[in-house]
């Protein structure tokens, strides 16, 4: 979300098309990449437990000749292990030339960066093309998830997608999970991961440590739950200190990070 000062939040569905039309999407995408790497470095520095952070890419970013070099440079500046970052590509980008996309996916795989096919089922997918491109994860669009617990047809469509992805060696993420019924249906179908408002609304970075602590407390019994003293991010000003240490020396980026 974009939070203009004194105004209501603006969703990506509103500002991303405008940025694309104005020719600003590549610059915006680079800024987001830097902010994400900054945040990963900060969280890792003070021990916050998480697997990776997923980053959406615009098709126009992928078309930039210097995109891979910029990605490498940004990860190196912030000391990011590629396994801490996951890239999400929509079906509109996936519709590009197969050879170009295959080469790009090979480049990501060489860097050990996971790549997800986002919003599966809403665009240009075909079984032949999906089989020939090495995506790590397939994300089922929420239009299918909304029907998974409401009709036999919806259930079986999602079942088919999950089975297909697993046969092709991909993990499956269900988008837009909003009810306990959807969660239980997806568990029965063997879906690997779920995301959506059932788990959390969008939140700022400084709210994530408390959210993870709550999840850990719910997962473990009271006897084995970590105490606040055992959680590094509970120490005073941990986020601020970690962020300052993770920040690069580039004054230009410091100004951009504040914005």
KOLKOL-933209 format. One record per residue (C-alpha): residue number from 1; chain; z, y, x. Coordinates in steps of 0.05 Angstrom, whole numbers, padded with zeros to 5 digits. Last residue first. Example, Ala and Ser with C-alpha at 12.3 -4.5 7.8 and 13.67 -1.06 7.14 Angstrom:
2
+-----+--------+--------+--------+--------+
| num | cadena |     up |  north |   east |
+-----+--------+--------+--------+--------+
|   2 |      A |  00143 | -00021 |  00273 |
|   1 |      A |  00156 | -00090 |  00246 |
+-----+--------+--------+--------+--------+
END
This chain:
259
+-----+--------+--------+--------+--------+
| num | cadena |     up |  north |   east |
+-----+--------+--------+--------+--------+
| 259 |      A |  00033 |  00175 |  00213 |
| 258 |      A |  00089 |  00158 |  00262 |
| 257 |      A |  00047 |  00103 |  00292 |
| 256 |      A | -00011 |  00152 |  00302 |
| 255 |      A |  00033 |  00199 |  00343 |
| 254 |      A |  00059 |  00141 |  00386 |
| 253 |      A | -00012 |  00116 |  00393 |
| 252 |      A | -00035 |  00181 |  00425 |
| 251 |      A |  00025 |  00181 |  00471 |
| 250 |      A |  00003 |  00115 |  00502 |
| 249 |      A |  00066 |  00086 |  00532 |
| 248 |      A |  00065 |  00027 |  00486 |
| 247 |      A |  00120 |  00015 |  00436 |
| 246 |      A |  00157 | -00051 |  00440 |
| 245 |      A |  00220 | -00021 |  00469 |
| 244 |      A |  00222 |  00033 |  00415 |
| 243 |      A |  00210 | -00017 |  00360 |
| 242 |      A |  00265 | -00062 |  00386 |
| 241 |      A |  00315 | -00005 |  00388 |
| 240 |      A |  00297 |  00019 |  00318 |
| 239 |      A |  00298 | -00050 |  00288 |
| 238 |      A |  00365 | -00068 |  00321 |
| 237 |      A |  00398 | -00003 |  00299 |
| 236 |      A |  00465 | -00038 |  00290 |
| 235 |      A |  00463 | -00114 |  00297 |
| 234 |      A |  00438 | -00152 |  00236 |
| 233 |      A |  00371 | -00166 |  00270 |
| 232 |      A |  00405 | -00210 |  00320 |
| 231 |      A |  00431 | -00259 |  00267 |
| 230 |      A |  00489 | -00299 |  00295 |
| 229 |      A |  00539 | -00244 |  00281 |
| 228 |      A |  00517 | -00243 |  00208 |
| 227 |      A |  00536 | -00317 |  00202 |
| 226 |      A |  00483 | -00371 |  00199 |
| 225 |      A |  00486 | -00420 |  00141 |
| 224 |      A |  00511 | -00489 |  00160 |
| 223 |      A |  00573 | -00494 |  00116 |
| 222 |      A |  00541 | -00453 |  00061 |
| 221 |      A |  00483 | -00502 |  00057 |
| 220 |      A |  00416 | -00482 |  00085 |
| 219 |      A |  00354 | -00459 |  00047 |
| 218 |      A |  00387 | -00404 |  00006 |
| 217 |      A |  00419 | -00372 |  00067 |
| 216 |      A |  00354 | -00375 |  00106 |
| 215 |      A |  00316 | -00342 |  00049 |
| 214 |      A |  00368 | -00286 |  00045 |
| 213 |      A |  00364 | -00275 |  00120 |
| 212 |      A |  00288 | -00271 |  00115 |
| 211 |      A |  00293 | -00217 |  00061 |
| 210 |      A |  00345 | -00178 |  00101 |
| 209 |      A |  00298 | -00179 |  00162 |
| 208 |      A |  00238 | -00159 |  00119 |
| 207 |      A |  00266 | -00094 |  00091 |
| 206 |      A |  00249 | -00053 |  00153 |
| 205 |      A |  00177 | -00073 |  00148 |
| 204 |      A |  00166 | -00043 |  00079 |
| 203 |      A |  00162 | -00089 |  00019 |
| 202 |      A |  00108 | -00118 | -00027 |
| 201 |      A |  00140 | -00156 | -00085 |
| 200 |      A |  00172 | -00222 | -00068 |
| 199 |      A |  00174 | -00297 | -00080 |
| 198 |      A |  00148 | -00302 | -00152 |
| 197 |      A |  00106 | -00240 | -00136 |
| 196 |      A |  00058 | -00281 | -00094 |
| 195 |      A |  00049 | -00330 | -00037 |
| 194 |      A |  00044 | -00405 | -00032 |
| 193 |      A |  00036 | -00454 |  00025 |
| 192 |      A |  00013 | -00526 |  00037 |
| 191 |      A | -00011 | -00544 | -00033 |
| 190 |      A |  00004 | -00618 | -00046 |
| 189 |      A | -00017 | -00620 | -00119 |
| 188 |      A |  00055 | -00633 | -00141 |
| 187 |      A |  00078 | -00572 | -00102 |
| 186 |      A |  00023 | -00530 | -00135 |
| 185 |      A |  00047 | -00551 | -00205 |
| 184 |      A |  00119 | -00534 | -00187 |
| 183 |      A |  00101 | -00465 | -00162 |
| 182 |      A |  00057 | -00450 | -00222 |
| 181 |      A |  00114 | -00469 | -00269 |
| 180 |      A |  00164 | -00427 | -00229 |
| 179 |      A |  00120 | -00366 | -00243 |
| 178 |      A |  00082 | -00312 | -00205 |
| 177 |      A |  00040 | -00347 | -00152 |
| 176 |      A | -00016 | -00298 | -00135 |
| 175 |      A | -00049 | -00333 | -00077 |
| 174 |      A | -00045 | -00408 | -00062 |
| 173 |      A | -00051 | -00424 |  00012 |
| 172 |      A | -00087 | -00488 |  00034 |
| 171 |      A | -00090 | -00518 |  00104 |
| 170 |      A | -00158 | -00540 |  00129 |
| 169 |      A | -00182 | -00607 |  00156 |
| 168 |      A | -00246 | -00612 |  00115 |
| 167 |      A | -00215 | -00667 |  00072 |
| 166 |      A | -00154 | -00622 |  00063 |
| 165 |      A | -00197 | -00565 |  00038 |
| 164 |      A | -00234 | -00609 | -00012 |
| 163 |      A | -00169 | -00639 | -00038 |
| 162 |      A | -00139 | -00570 | -00049 |
| 161 |      A | -00202 | -00545 | -00085 |
| 160 |      A | -00205 | -00607 | -00129 |
| 159 |      A | -00131 | -00601 | -00149 |
| 158 |      A | -00142 | -00527 | -00165 |
| 157 |      A | -00199 | -00546 | -00213 |
| 156 |      A | -00156 | -00603 | -00241 |
| 155 |      A | -00099 | -00558 | -00260 |
| 154 |      A | -00144 | -00505 | -00291 |
| 153 |      A | -00179 | -00558 | -00333 |
| 152 |      A | -00114 | -00590 | -00356 |
| 151 |      A | -00090 | -00522 | -00380 |
| 150 |      A | -00033 | -00472 | -00370 |
| 149 |      A |  00001 | -00494 | -00305 |
| 148 |      A | -00057 | -00482 | -00258 |
| 147 |      A | -00088 | -00426 | -00299 |
| 146 |      A | -00060 | -00365 | -00262 |
| 145 |      A | -00072 | -00402 | -00196 |
| 144 |      A | -00147 | -00401 | -00209 |
| 143 |      A | -00153 | -00326 | -00217 |
| 142 |      A | -00103 | -00320 | -00159 |
| 141 |      A | -00156 | -00338 | -00108 |
| 140 |      A | -00145 | -00401 | -00068 |
| 139 |      A | -00136 | -00387 |  00007 |
| 138 |      A | -00169 | -00435 |  00055 |
| 137 |      A | -00140 | -00442 |  00124 |
| 136 |      A | -00164 | -00457 |  00195 |
| 135 |      A | -00237 | -00439 |  00182 |
| 134 |      A | -00288 | -00475 |  00225 |
| 133 |      A | -00355 | -00463 |  00190 |
| 132 |      A | -00404 | -00520 |  00176 |
| 131 |      A | -00365 | -00553 |  00119 |
| 130 |      A | -00358 | -00487 |  00083 |
| 129 |      A | -00433 | -00475 |  00087 |
| 128 |      A | -00450 | -00542 |  00057 |
| 127 |      A | -00396 | -00539 |  00003 |
| 126 |      A | -00418 | -00471 | -00021 |
| 125 |      A | -00380 | -00406 | -00023 |
| 124 |      A | -00412 | -00340 | -00043 |
| 123 |      A | -00358 | -00303 | -00082 |
| 122 |      A | -00297 | -00314 | -00124 |
| 121 |      A | -00278 | -00386 | -00107 |
| 120 |      A | -00239 | -00373 | -00044 |
| 119 |      A | -00203 | -00306 | -00042 |
| 118 |      A | -00193 | -00308 |  00033 |
| 117 |      A | -00222 | -00356 |  00084 |
| 116 |      A | -00167 | -00359 |  00135 |
| 115 |      A | -00172 | -00354 |  00211 |
| 114 |      A | -00119 | -00378 |  00261 |
| 113 |      A | -00123 | -00345 |  00330 |
| 112 |      A | -00121 | -00394 |  00388 |
| 111 |      A | -00166 | -00347 |  00430 |
| 110 |      A | -00220 | -00401 |  00434 |
| 109 |      A | -00212 | -00409 |  00359 |
| 108 |      A | -00226 | -00335 |  00348 |
| 107 |      A | -00289 | -00338 |  00390 |
| 106 |      A | -00312 | -00401 |  00353 |
| 105 |      A | -00302 | -00364 |  00287 |
| 104 |      A | -00346 | -00308 |  00312 |
| 103 |      A | -00400 | -00356 |  00334 |
| 102 |      A | -00399 | -00391 |  00267 |
| 101 |      A | -00403 | -00324 |  00231 |
| 100 |      A | -00464 | -00303 |  00270 |
|  99 |      A | -00497 | -00370 |  00261 |
|  98 |      A | -00482 | -00371 |  00186 |
|  97 |      A | -00511 | -00302 |  00173 |
|  96 |      A | -00464 | -00263 |  00128 |
|  95 |      A | -00435 | -00290 |  00063 |
|  94 |      A | -00368 | -00303 |  00098 |
|  93 |      A | -00359 | -00228 |  00100 |
|  92 |      A | -00363 | -00225 |  00024 |
|  91 |      A | -00321 | -00288 |  00021 |
|  90 |      A | -00263 | -00251 |  00051 |
|  89 |      A | -00238 | -00260 |  00122 |
|  88 |      A | -00164 | -00265 |  00138 |
|  87 |      A | -00139 | -00263 |  00210 |
|  86 |      A | -00074 | -00295 |  00234 |
|  85 |      A | -00030 | -00267 |  00289 |
|  84 |      A |  00031 | -00298 |  00323 |
|  83 |      A | -00012 | -00353 |  00353 |
|  82 |      A | -00051 | -00300 |  00392 |
|  81 |      A |  00012 | -00287 |  00433 |
|  80 |      A |  00021 | -00211 |  00430 |
|  79 |      A |  00041 | -00172 |  00492 |
|  78 |      A |  00030 | -00105 |  00458 |
|  77 |      A | -00024 | -00080 |  00505 |
|  76 |      A | -00054 | -00151 |  00510 |
|  75 |      A | -00061 | -00159 |  00435 |
|  74 |      A | -00095 | -00091 |  00429 |
|  73 |      A | -00143 | -00104 |  00487 |
|  72 |      A | -00164 | -00172 |  00460 |
|  71 |      A | -00177 | -00144 |  00390 |
|  70 |      A | -00216 | -00085 |  00419 |
|  69 |      A | -00259 | -00132 |  00460 |
|  68 |      A | -00271 | -00175 |  00398 |
|  67 |      A | -00291 | -00114 |  00356 |
|  66 |      A | -00337 | -00081 |  00406 |
|  65 |      A | -00403 | -00096 |  00371 |
|  64 |      A | -00375 | -00076 |  00302 |
|  63 |      A | -00400 | -00124 |  00249 |
|  62 |      A | -00332 | -00156 |  00241 |
|  61 |      A | -00302 | -00089 |  00224 |
|  60 |      A | -00355 | -00079 |  00170 |
|  59 |      A | -00335 | -00145 |  00137 |
|  58 |      A | -00264 | -00116 |  00131 |
|  57 |      A | -00209 | -00156 |  00163 |
|  56 |      A | -00143 | -00176 |  00130 |
|  55 |      A | -00084 | -00188 |  00176 |
|  54 |      A | -00035 | -00246 |  00170 |
|  53 |      A |  00031 | -00243 |  00209 |
|  52 |      A |  00054 | -00306 |  00243 |
|  51 |      A |  00109 | -00358 |  00244 |
|  50 |      A |  00173 | -00320 |  00231 |
|  49 |      A |  00243 | -00319 |  00260 |
|  48 |      A |  00267 | -00248 |  00278 |
|  47 |      A |  00292 | -00252 |  00350 |
|  46 |      A |  00300 | -00180 |  00373 |
|  45 |      A |  00237 | -00176 |  00414 |
|  44 |      A |  00197 | -00219 |  00366 |
|  43 |      A |  00207 | -00169 |  00309 |
|  42 |      A |  00187 | -00110 |  00353 |
|  41 |      A |  00126 | -00145 |  00382 |
|  40 |      A |  00102 | -00166 |  00313 |
|  39 |      A |  00111 | -00095 |  00288 |
|  38 |      A |  00070 | -00064 |  00344 |
|  37 |      A |  00016 | -00117 |  00334 |
|  36 |      A |  00013 | -00100 |  00260 |
|  35 |      A |  00010 | -00025 |  00273 |
|  34 |      A | -00045 | -00035 |  00324 |
|  33 |      A | -00086 | -00078 |  00277 |
|  32 |      A | -00074 | -00028 |  00220 |
|  31 |      A | -00101 |  00029 |  00264 |
|  30 |      A | -00161 | -00014 |  00283 |
|  29 |      A | -00176 | -00028 |  00209 |
|  28 |      A | -00171 |  00046 |  00192 |
|  27 |      A | -00221 |  00063 |  00247 |
|  26 |      A | -00267 |  00007 |  00223 |
|  25 |      A | -00259 |  00029 |  00150 |
|  24 |      A | -00275 |  00102 |  00161 |
|  23 |      A | -00349 |  00103 |  00143 |
|  22 |      A | -00337 |  00145 |  00080 |
|  21 |      A | -00361 |  00089 |  00034 |
|  20 |      A | -00316 |  00039 |  00069 |
|  19 |      A | -00256 |  00084 |  00066 |
|  18 |      A | -00268 |  00096 | -00008 |
|  17 |      A | -00274 |  00022 | -00021 |
|  16 |      A | -00208 |  00011 |  00017 |
|  15 |      A | -00169 |  00066 | -00020 |
|  14 |      A | -00170 |  00040 | -00091 |
|  13 |      A | -00166 | -00036 | -00085 |
|  12 |      A | -00117 | -00025 | -00028 |
|  11 |      A | -00065 |  00003 | -00077 |
|  10 |      A | -00043 |  00076 | -00076 |
|   9 |      A |  00032 |  00088 | -00080 |
|   8 |      A |  00054 |  00146 | -00125 |
|   7 |      A |  00058 |  00215 | -00094 |
|   6 |      A |  00109 |  00257 | -00056 |
|   5 |      A |  00082 |  00239 |  00012 |
|   4 |      A |  00023 |  00190 |  00006 |
|   3 |      A |  00047 |  00117 |  00006 |
|   2 |      A | -00012 |  00072 |  00020 |
|   1 |      A |  00000 |  00000 |  00000 |
+-----+--------+--------+--------+--------+
END
